[in-house]
Amino acid sequence: MWVIARSFGNAQLLILFEALQISKTEYEDDDEVDEFDAEAPPPTKDLELSPNAVWDRFLSLLTKWDRLSLTRSTNLLESLGNTTVICCLDKEGTIANPFPTVEQLMFPNNQEDITYLDVEEDSDAPTGLKFEDQDWDHYLPCLKPLGLNFMLNTNCGVLQSRKRSEYHRRRSKLHVYGKTCPARQCKCIGFREEALQSFALRAEIYTFAPYHEILNTPRYKFSKYYQFEVPNALSTVFEEKTSGSYQLLTDGHPSLVMDKCSDYWDGTSLQTMSETMEKKINDFFQNAIVHDMQCIAYAYRPINTVNDGRIPFLNPTDDKDEDPGCAFVVLPYKPPSSDSSDSSDSDTSSSNSSRSSKKKALKRTKPVDKQEEQQLKDLAFGNSDSETDTTDYSFEEDEPVDEQEEAAFYKEAVKGQIFLGMAAMCHQPKQNVVDFIEDLGLAGIRFVYFSTTAERESKAFAERLGLETDWNSCILLSNPNDEDNFGNGYLQTHDIKAQLPRGIDQIRPHLEAVDDIPLHVSLFAECTPLAMKEMIRIFQENGEVVCSIGNALNTKSTESFALSDISIGMEPMHTRAQSKGRLTTNDRQPPLAVGASLCSLPCGLFMQYETSLYAVTQLIRDARRLLGCVRMGFAFYAAGCMSIVLMLLLSFCFLFPPILTGYQILWIMWVILPILSMSMLFTPHDDSIMLLMPGKNIEHLQDFWRFMYYFVLRLILVIAMCIVIYALTLVYSLGINVSEVFGKFGANGWYHWTPEEQWAVIYAQNFLLISFVWYLAFISYSFLHRTASIIEFIPFRNTVWIGAFFASIALQFCFCAVSLAHGPFKLSSFPWFIYFLGFAWPIVLIPVQEVVKMHDSKEFTRFQKRSKLEFSTKLGMHSPL
């Protein structure tokens, strides 16, 4: 029976999970729930599951033919229904968007200061983005050059055209700084797709600085902590078709771009890059890094030629399919005392170009800022028709070109640029993640985020998730004695006695000797895969049921998946992209999808990338409902079996004739009780089920005697009345005294009973059976819900139980009719009060059930309040108040 109930619950959860991923409807709150209520349950999808699909999956699970899931080994129903902790093993693609989005735009102004505009997601806006400052259009002279860079120097958004997506950023196999292009931002500024038609890509220049001085800072020394990134920049050379002029647009690492900029654009004119301005820009960059943001700097430079001539080795054709060529510039190591701006003599580069026309070389003349300033003014103020006769800052044609001189041109082209601004980007939580975490807290499920970054960056992202970021809300799991140490410990120190453990090895001693703060914390920083696995084990040792969510393609999470009670693998975005376009493998799974399937083998569920995390809360809701129904069904079944045992025991004590035979006991245990118990699996969910605190996975029998007390109160009247009816039936069927029933039935013992005495016992047994089943069917309503009264939870909501109610009674009458078909006694010969006691006794039983449930409800409410208080407590015994 347990296997049947468990397989049915697993089948229903699996079919529900598949339906949630297929359905395109939105998650909505119940009609009776106020969405502004602080304790509103999470939104759900109103889905009707196919009975045939549930039945087929149930049979496959029951017969072990299911090859689509591991539910028999992962305890899907029990684990989801009892989940107390959800651990997030990684960030990108799981709870956050896989690529960062623009958070702030910074640019210099005409007051020798910087201005920054906050950007936020807005689903109602045409571009999906908007500036928080409503007067942002006052800064259009500064934003337009940035917008042009966004449009021309990115490979997504409006630039998903064949002309630019064929070669853009394809050759670089290193980590390109800034994985996300802010192409949507240019639309927000006002640029349109038609503006691309007047530009033609002519060259790409990749600049790398593997020996840059920023790599010596503490942030980059912990290579295991931060992803190793070489400061790099991408510069693209475009030709404006109408004027024939060349423009170089650069985006890349702020430190490297700043080294190549000698001026900046303030919205009205060019200004020389001063130490004050450089310090302000660097302060913005460092502040963004502290807040777990990525920064990309943008620069610009026109490349002017004498008499509007063309640069011969830049692609002179307009063929969309022709490779524009690229060059790689690697900056060498320079002593700290050397000037970073004078690097032309020591730069080493390698260029790779597909051009065959190399006839003229270009030499740079003395730069003057007049023409640069005029071109930026034309762009910022829309004066595209303005002309100038100056030829300064240009390249002159000379003798035929060779590869060395062309390489020198690329090195020179990236110098002397004009700083335009900087974009600060961060990983924003996926849609509804913040509300999802809040709803988990209301359901008594703690959300735990294992961060691989340092404390400051981890808290910055945790704050965006809505997690607590106080001093005692983050624990570092890195060991200070490890060879690959993450940092220098906690950011803040306190004079009081409060203390937090440092390192995974100190968690258990802290729990034993100090307080239980590590069990109440939602943020762990500086985590390694080994530390994550050990922390999950510590959670389980302290009674937590752990559900892990992580990227299915992350091999480091496989052991944590296997260790957790239940795991959910999130489909990585890479597999979805690989199944489309030129990487498609027809009907076969792409390689990354196969890898994700292998890494997520321990996962009971595999979630598609587009699926909302609200699917998890709806699964937990149904798992709680099913698990509660299973518990109440088994409690009812156990109560029925214990009642039979107690009746037999009392009959032996009273020296009655056999009160039940073996086949009658099997009939009750194998037919009647299973029908009534299994019908409880179809009880509809309670609206407040996701506002209840789950119990810990420890001390399961601490309320054993209280429930035994409830059992006695609930069923003692049933047992007593059944024995009374049994005795009265014997007395009036044979016309004997009551005293003769107790130990004196039959003059020569049961082996020598007369046929009349044998039929009297059979009649008494069947009368007892009908009464017992009648009582059980009536009191089974009280097991549909543990604490709600018959008024609060109407049993007729469970239509399957109604059918089981009448079916069990009808089957019992049929069973007794067959047993008494050839009996010598007429039913009318028995006095009326026997029938009255048998059928009217539920009038007494129902109030008793309600009184017992009322007492249980008070105890349950007290448990809920105590659990919520413990769950919400985040301060330890030595923490400040």
N, C-alpha and C positions, 0 to 999 in steps of 0.2 A: 504494500500500500504506500509506503514511503517512496519507493522507486517510482510508482505511478504518479504520485503528487509532485515529486521533484521533476520528473520528465515533462509533465504537463506545464509546470511553471517555467522551466527552461525553454520549452517550445514557444510558449506565449511571449516570453521576453525576446527571443530571437526574431520571431515574426514581427513583433512591434518595432524592434530596432531596424529591421529592413524596411518596414513601412515608413518610419520616420525619415530615413535617408532618401527614399524615393519621393515622398510627398513634397510638393512645392508650396504648400500652404504655409502661412505664417503662424508662429506661436502666439496664442492669445490667452488673456486672462479669462477666468470664468465670469459669466455675466453677473454673478452676485458678488464679485470681488471688486473692491475699490483699488484701482491701480496705484493710488497714492497712499494706500495703507502701508504702514511700516512693517507689518507682519503679514503681507499677502503672500500666498503660495506662488511658486514659479509658474509662468505661462506654459501651456501645453498645446498640443495639436489634437483636435477631435478626430480620431481615426477609428474606423470600423475594420477589425481584423477579419480576414477570410477564415471561416471555420474549417474549410477544407485544407487551407495551408497550415493552420495550427494542428489539425489532426494528422496530416502527413508528417510534419516535423516531429510531433509527439511519438508517432509510431517508429520513426527512424531513430529517435533518441532511446526509446524504450527497448528496441531490439538491437541497439548498438550499430545501426547501419548508417548513422549520420557521419558523413565525411566532410562536412562544412564547418564544424565547430568542435571545440574541446570542452564542451559544457559539463560532461560527466567527470572531468578531472579538475576543472576550475571552480566548481561549486557556484555557478553563476547566480542562481536564485538566492542561496544563503548569503553569499558574499555581498551582492548588491543590496540586498534587503537589510544587512547589518553594517553597511559601510559607515565608518566614523571618521576616516581620514582619506582625502583625495590628494595624492602627491603628483605634482607636475614635474617631470624629469627634465624638460627642456622648454625653451621659450619660443623660438621661431617656428611658426607653422602650427604650434599647439594651442597656446593661449594668446599669442601675438601674431600679427601679420608677418609673413616670411621676410618681407623687405621693409626697411624703415620708410617713413613718410615725413614730409617737410613739416617741421614744428615752428621754426622761426626763419625769417629772412633778415639778414643784417647787411647794411650798406652805409658808406660814409655820407655825411651831409656837408653843407657849405659852412658849418660853424666849427669845423675841425673836431667833429664828434661823430659818433656812430648812431644810427637809428635802426631799430629792429621792429619788425611787424610779426605778430603772432598769427599763425595759420591754424585753422581747425577744420575738421571734416564736417561737411554739411550735405546730407543726402538730398536736400531740396535745391541746392545750387546746381546749375547746369554742369559745372565741372567737378562737383563733389567736394570742392574746397571753397573757403572764403576767408578773408582777412577779418580778424576781430575788430580792428580799428576801422570804423565806418568812413573816416577821412583818409583812407589809404591812397586814394587817387591823387592827393597832393604830392605824393612822392613818385609820380609817374616818370619824371625825368631820370630818376635813379633806377627805377624798376625796369624801364624799357630795355636798356642794355643787358640786364640780367635775363629778361624774358627772351631776348634773341639768343643768348647763350643756352637757355633751357631748350629752346626749339631745335637749334642746330647741333647741339653737342650731346644729345641723348638718343637712346634707341628704343624708346617705348612711348606710349601715349599717342600724340598726334603724329609722331615720326614713324609709325608702323607702316611705312611705305617701302616699296621695293627699292627705291632709289637710295635709301640710306641704311636699311636694315641688313643689306647683303654683307657688308664688310665691317660695319661699325663695331668696334671693340671685340672682334672675333679672334684676333691673333693673340691677344694677351692671355697667357696661361697663368700669370701670377695673380695675386689678390688685387684686383682693381679697387682703389679706395672709393667707397660709396657705391653700393650695389644697386641703389634705387635711383632712378632718374626722376626729377621733379617736373616731368613734362606737363602734367596737368596745371602746374603753376603758371605757365606761360599763357594758357587760355584764361586763367583767372585774371592775369594782368591785362589781357585784351588782345593778344595775338591770335591770328586765325591760321588755319591750315594753308590758305592760299599764299601766305607770306613765304612759304618754302619754295615756291616755284621759281623765284628769282635768284636762288642760290644753288651752286653746284659744288659738290665736295671734290677737292683737288688733292688733299694729302692728309695723313694722320701722323702725328708725332707723339710717341710714347716716351716720357721722361721718367727715369727711375733714379733714386738716390739711396742706394743700399748702405752708404756710410754716413747718412745724415746725422747731425748732432742730436736730433730729437730721439734717436734710438738709444742714446745713452741715459735717458731719463728713467726714473724708477718704474714708470708705467710700462715701459717696453722691456725691462729686464726680466720680467716674469713671463717667459715665452709660453709656459704651460697655462698661464692664467689669461693672458690676452692673446688673441690670434695674431701671429706674426704678420705684420704688414709692412711692406717696403713703401716709404713715401714716394708717391708717383703722381703723375699728371698726364692727362690726355689733351693734346692740342690738335685742333682740326683747322685746316686751311680751306676756306670757301672762296669761290669767285662769285661776285655779284654780276649777273649776266648783263644787266642794263648798263652798268658803268665800266665793267671789266676790271674793277678793283678787287684786291685780295684782302681777306680779313682772317685773322687768326684768333680762334676762341679756345680758351683753356678752362678745364675744371680738374680739380685734384686735391691732394693733401694740402691743407692750409699752410703748413710750414714751408713746403716746397714752392707753392705758388707765390707766397710772400717773398721768398728769396729771388724770384724772377720778376717782381714788380718794382718799378722805380717811381711810379706815380699812382694816383687814384682819382677816380671820377666822383665829384661831389654833387652831381646833378646839374651844375651850371658851367663848370670849367674843370680843367685838369689841375691837380695840385701835386706838388712833390711829396712823396711818402716821407713823413717826418717820424721821429722817434715817438712822439706823443701818439700819433695815429696808429703806428705799428703796435704800440703797447696796448691800446684800446682794442685793437683787433685781436691780439693774442689773448687778452683777458677774456674776451667773448668766447674764443675758442676753448680756453682752459675751463671756463665755467660750463660750457656745453659738455665737455668730456666728463666733468664731475657729475653731471646730471644724466649720464648714460646716453649721450647723444653722439651721433656721428656728424662731422662737419665736412662740407665740400666748399672750397673757395673757387671763385670764378674771376677770370681775367680776360682782357681783350687787347688786341693790337692790330692796327692796320698795316698791311704790307704794300707799300706804294712803289711803283716802278716809274722809271723815267719815260715821259711822253706816253703814259698809259700803255706801256708795252706789256707783253705777256711773259710770264716766267716759263721758259721752254720745258723744263723737266717736270712741271706740274701738268697734270692730265689736261690736254687741250681739247678733248672731245667731250661730247655730251652723251656718250653711250652709257645707259643706266647699268648695263651688265659689266662694264669694264672696271677692273680693280683700280681704285684710286692710288694704291700704294701706301706704304707706311715707312716710318723710320723709328728706330729705337735709340734713345740717348741715355747713356748710363753715366751719371756723375761720379767721378772718382773720389777717393778719400782725400780730405784736405785737413791739414793741421788746424787746431782751434784758432791760431793767431791769424790765419789767412782770411782775406776778404771774400765773402761768399759771392760777391757780385762779379769778381774778376776770375771767371772760370773758363774763359775761352781758350786759354793756352793748355789747360790740363784736361779738358773734357775729352772723353773717349766715346765714340758712338759707332753703331753699326746700322746701316740703312739697307732696307730691302724694298725695291721698287720694281714694278712691272713695266715701267715706261721704257720705250726704245729711243725716244727723242731726247738726246743730251748733247746740245750743240753750243750752249752759251753758259757762262758762269755769271754769278751775281755777286757784287761786292757792295758792302754797306757803307753809306756816307754818314757824315756827322748828323746826329738826330736833333730835330727841333720839334717842339710840341704843337705848333700851330695847326698842322693838318690833322693830327690826331684829335685835337680838341674840336676842330670843326666837324669831323666825321661823327664824333660822339654827340655833338649838339644836333646834327642832322637826324641822328637816330632818336635821341631823347625828345626832341621837339617836333619831329615829323617833317623837317625840311630836307626832303630827299632830293629836291631839285637844285640845291645849292651847289655851286662850283667853286673851285679854287685852282689857282695857277701855280701854287708852290709845289716843288718837287723834292723837298727835303724828306729825310727819313725814308729814303728810297733805295732801290737796288738797281745798279747799272749793269748793262750787258757788256760782256768782255769776250775774251777768247773762249774757244770751245771748252765745255765742262768735262771734268772727270769726277770719279766717285768721291775722292777726298774733298774736293771743293763743294760738291753737293752736300756731303755730310757736314761740312763747315757751315753751310747755309742753314741746315736744320738746327744746328746748335745755336746759331746766332738768332734765328727766328723766335726762339722761345724766351729770349732775354728782353729786358726793357718793356715789360707789359704793363698794362693799366689795370689796377685792382678795381673790380666792380662791386663785389659783395661776397657774402657767404651764406650758405643754407645749412641750418642745424636740423638734423633729422633724427628720429628716434623710432623705436619699435612700439607702435601703438597696439593696445590690446585689441583682439578681434571683436567683432560685433557681439554685444550682449555678454562679454566675458565678465565685466565688472558686476553686472546684475546677477550673473550666474554664481559668482563667488559670494555675493551677499545672500542669495537664496540658499546656498549651501549652509551658511552660518545659521540661518533661521531653521534649517532642518537638522541642526546639531552635527553637521559634518564639517570638520576643519579642513580648509584648503591650505596645503603646504607647497611652497614653491622652493625647489632646490636650484639655486643660482650658482653658476660657475664663475661669476664675476666677483669683484671686491664688495665690501660692505656699502660703500657710498653709491656705487653704480647699482647695486642690487636694491637698495632702498629707493633709489630714484624710479626704477621700474615698478617696484612694489607699490609705490605711492600712486602710480597710474592705474594699478590694479585695484586700488582701494584697500590694500592691506595696511595693518598697523606698522608704523615706522618709528615708534619710540625707541629709546635707547635699549630697552630690554625686549624688543620685538624681533631682533635679528641675532642669530648665533652663527659664529664662524666654525666651520667643520674642518678647516685646514689645521694641521698640526704644526706648531711653530718649530718643531725639531726635524721636520721633514727636509730632505734635500731640495725638493722643488717647493720651497716655501712661497706662499702667496703674498704675504705682506707683513706688516709689523703689528698686527693685532687690531683690537677695536679702536674706533676713531675717538671715542669719548672715554674718559676715566672719571671716576667719582670717588669722593672722599668718604662716602658712607660704606657700610659693610656689604652693600649689594655687589654681587659678582655673577658673571656669566661664564660658562665653560668655554674653553678654547680648544677645538680639536675634537674629533669623533671619539678619541680614546677617553676623554674626560666626561662624556655624557652620562655614562652609567654611574661613576662615582659621584657626580653631581646630583643625580636623582636619589641616590641612597643617603647622602650626607647633607645636602643643602635644601633644595626644593625641586618642584616638578615643572619649572619654567620650560625646559626643552620640549615638554609634551604639549604646551600651550602656544608655542611659537609657530607662526605661519611662514616665516622667512628664514632660510638657511643660506648663507653666502659661502663663497670659496669652496664649493662642493666638488669632489672628485667622484667618479662612478663607484669606487669602493666605499666612500663615505655615505653616498646615497643609499647603497645597499645595506650598510650597517645601521643607518638611521631607521630604515624601514623595519629591520629586525628589532630594533629597540621599541618602536611603536607597537609591534605585535607582542612583544614580551610584556607590555603594560596594558594589554587588553584592547588595543585598537585593531579594527578591521580595515586594512589598507587597500585602496584602489589606486593604481598608478596609471597616469596618462602621459604618453610621450610619443615622439616621432618614431614611426615604424621603421625608418631607415637608419636610425641611430644604433649602431652595433653596441655602443657602450651601455645602452639601456636594457639589453636583452636579459642580463642577470637580474636586474631589478624587476623586470616584468615577471620573471619566473618566481621570484621570491614573494611578490605581493599576493594578497588573497585573490584579487581580481585585477586584470590589466586591460587597458584599452589602447590599442595602437592607432595613431593618427596617420592617415595617408599623407605622405609628403607631397608638396606641390610639384616636385621634380618628376614624379611618376606620371602625373596628369599631363605635364607638358611633353613628356617623352612619348606619350601615346598618340600625339598629334603631329601633323606636319611631316617633314622629311624623315623624322626619327621613328615613324610608325612601323610596327612589325606585323602589319596585317592582323591576323587572328591570334597571333602569339602574344604572350605577355612581354612587355619591354624588360630589359635587364634590371632597371631600377625597381620595377614592380616585383620582380622575382626576389630581389634582395630585400625589399620591404616585407614580403611574405615570410621569408626565412627569419629575419630579425624579430618579427612579431609572432612567431610560433607560440610562445607562452601566453599570448593575449587571447582572452576569451572573446573579445569584440574587436572589430577592425572598422574604424570610423573614416568615412570619406572626408576629404578636405573641406567641402562646402557645408558639411553637416554642422548645425549649431550645437554648442555644448548643452543647450537646453534639452537635447535628446538624452543626455546622461541623467538629468534630473527627472525626466519623465520615466526613464527606465527604472531609476531608483524608486520613484513613486509606485510604479506597478509592482516592483519587486517587494517593496514593503507591504503593499496590499496582499499580494499572493502569499508572502511569508507569514503575515498575520493570519490569513485564512488557513494556511496549513497548520499553524500552531493551534488555532482554535479548533480546527477539525480533529487534530490528534488529541487535544485535551478532551473533546467530546467523546472520541473513541475510547480513550483511556478511562474516562468516567463510566462509560457503559460497561466496559470489561470489569472494572473494579466493582461496579454494582452487582454484576453477576457473581463475582467471587464472594462479595460480602453476603449476598443472599444465600449462597450455598453454605457459607460458614455459619450463618445464623440458623439455617435449617438443620444443620448437623447439631448445633447446640440445643435446639428445641426438640431434637429426635423426631423430626418430620420424616415422612416418606420422601423419596428423591424428589426434590423440588423442580429439577430440570434434568433432562436426559442429555446424552452426549451430542446427538444430532441436533437437538434444539439449541444447545449452546453454540454449535458451529453455525447454525442458521442465523443466529443473532450476530455473531462475530464476523461472518463472511458475507452476509447479504444485507441485513438491516442497517447495522452500524456503518459499513462502508458507503451505502447509498446516502445516508444522512450526512456523513462526514465529508464525502467528496463534493456534495452540493455546496458546501461552504466555500469552495474555491472560487465560486462565481459571485461572491458578494461584491457589490460595487465599492469603489474606493471612497474613503472618507475625505471630505474637503480639507480637513486639517492634518492629514497624514504627513505632509511635508513640513509641518510646524512642530513635530514631535521629536524629542531627543532619543536617539537609539541607545541601547544598553551596551555596556562593555563586554568584551569576550572573556570575562573572568567571573568567578563566583556565581556560577549558573544556578546553584541550589541554595542560595542564601534565603530565598523566600519559600523554601519547600514546605515547611510546616504551615505557613499561612495558606498556601494553596490546598493543602490537605484539609485544613479547617474549612475552606470554602467548599471543597468536595463533599464533606460530611453534611454541611448545612444544605447544600443544593439537592443531594440525592438521598438523604436519610428518610425523608417522607416518601419518596418513590419506593424505596426498598421496603419500608414498613407497610405501606398500603398493598404492595404486591404480596407480601407474606400474609396479610390479613385476608385478602381475596382468596389466596390459595387455601387457607384454613377453612374459611366459610364455605368454599365450594366442596371440600371434602365432607364437612359436617352435613350440609343440606343434600348432597347427592346420596348419602348412605343413611341419613337420619340418625346419626350418632351424636354423643355428647362431645363438647369441645375438648374435655380432658382426655378423651380417648385418642385424639389426634396426636397428642404429645407423648410419644413413646409407647402407646398401646395399640397402634393401628395394626389390626390383623392379629388373630389369636395365636397363630403359629409362625409369625414372621413373614417377611415379604416374599419368601420363596414359596409359601403356601397360600398366597392370596387367592381369593376366589375371583372369577372373571368380573364380577360386579365391583369388587374392590380395585381390581386393576383398571377398569374403565373409570372409576371415580378419580384415581390418581391422574389418569390421562386428561380427564376433563379439568381437573384443578391446574395441571401444568399448562394447558392451553389457555385457560382463563387468565392465569398469571402472565403468559406470554403476550396476550392481547393487551392487557393492562400495562405491562412494561413497555411495549412498543408504543402504545398510545401516549404514555407519559414522556418517553424519550423524544417522540416526534414533537410534542408541545414545548418541552424545555430546550429543544435544539435551537429555537429562535434566539435564546439568550447567548448562544455561542457564535452568532453571526457577527457580533461586535463585542469587544471585551468590556468596555466601560459604558457605552451609550445605552440609555434606557429604551424601552419599546416605543416611547413617544419620540425620542430624539432620532432613533434609527429604525425606521419602519421596516420590518422583515420582508414585506411584500415587494421590496425593491429587488430582491433576489428571486427571480422567477424560477430558476433551477431548483432552489430550495423548496419552493411551493410544490413543484412537481415531485420532488423527492419525498416531501411530507405525505402527500396522498399516495404515492407509490408504495412507500414503506407500510402504511396502514393497510392498503389494499392487498399487498403481498402477504401480510401477516394474517389477514382474515382468510385469504385463500389457503394458507398453510394450515390454519386451524380447522377450516372446513374440510380439508382432505383428511386431517387426523381424526376428526369426529364424525366422518360420514357414516360410519356403521355403529355408532355408539348407541347404547340402550337408553340413555336418558334424554328427555326432551328439554330444550333450553327454557321452556316456559315453567318447568318444574322448579327452577331456582328462584328464590325470592327477588323481588324488584330492587331491594336496597343494595344487592351485590352489583347489579348493573349500574345503579346510581353512583355508588362509591367508585366504581371503575372509570366511568366516563366523566364524572363531575369533579374528580379530584384535581385536575389541572387548574381549577379556579383557586385552589389553595397553593398550588406549586408556583404559579406565575408570580404572585407577590413576593414569595420567598426568593425567587431568582432575582427580582429587582432589588430587594434589600441587600443581598449578597453583592450584586454588581455595584450598588451605591457605595458600599464599604470599599470594594476594590477600586472604584473610581477615585475615592479620596486618597487611597494609598498611591495610586498611579499619578495623581496630580501632585502629590508631595514629592514623588520621585522625579517628575518632570521639572519642578521648580528647583530641586536640589541639583539636578543634572545641568540645567541651564545656568545656574549660578556658578557651578564648577567650570562649565564650558566657557563662560564669558570672562572668567578670572584670568588675567594675563600677568598679574604681579605676583612675585614670589614672596617668601617669608622675610627676605632681607631687602625687598624692593621698596623704594620710596612711595609714600602715599600721596 
